[in-house]
Amino acid sequence: MIKWIQELFSSKKTEDNTPDMKKYLIVGLGNIGAEYVNTRHNIGFKVLDFLAKKESVSFETVKLGSLAEYKFKGRTFLLLKPNTYMNLSGKAVQYWMEKEKIAIENILVITDDLNLSFGSIRIRPKGSDGGHNGLKNINLVLNTQNYARFRFGISDEFKKGKQVDYVLGDWDDTEKTALPERLEIASEIIKSFGTAGLENTMTSFNGK
């Protein structure tokens, strides 16, 4: 009898800790503050803001960030904008991953990439930080590089010694004109990640 009770509580505990495979954590990287809103480095925030507005969901201020919940085809997408600043992004990712019991394979991190031409898309299942401080901290905190990332190209059209100014600078007029179409595709990538899976999403969108 005692053994049966122990097994019952043990199985319940295991069940409670089982990841919900229909729940996804979509992390847009960026910096908080009005001065960063329209900067290239904040493309992760911008993608999530675009999707939230399009689908009429709102962000709420929560622990370590802003969070919106979006439901689509039986999946739940938690859209997270960390408020830790870029260099400490991993803290927010780990907290919400554990709190919501989200599997590592159901995490997608959206970030800017200097090595890609403006608007270019590169989705990968894992990889190094590529010199990106946000990814560097996530890798460190999660102790793994094995999570999906969606890199959005911002190009490297800056003069020597001006990288920081460029990354933290506003989009130019040409980029602003092209952004809506790129953001539309980005929002479709998020939905595809949760419904079609990573491999199909990579096939459909990489190079678009």
Salt bridges, closest charged atoms under 4 A:
ASP49 OD1 - LYS81 NZ 2.64
GLU55 OE2 - LYS191 NZ 3.55
GLU69 OE2 - LYS71 NZ 3.41
GLU100 OE1 - LYS23 NZ 2.92
ASP112 OD2 - HIS41 ND1 2.94
ASP112 OD1 - HIS132 NE2 2.84
ASP113 OD2 - ARG151 NH1 3.33
ASP165 OD2 - LYS162 NZ 3.93
GLU175 OE1 - ARG40 NH2 3.18
GLU181 OE1 - ARG182 NE 2.89
GLU184 OE2 - LYS54 NZ 2.32
GLU188 OE2 - LYS54 NZ 3.29
GLU188 OE2 - LYS191 NZ 3.12
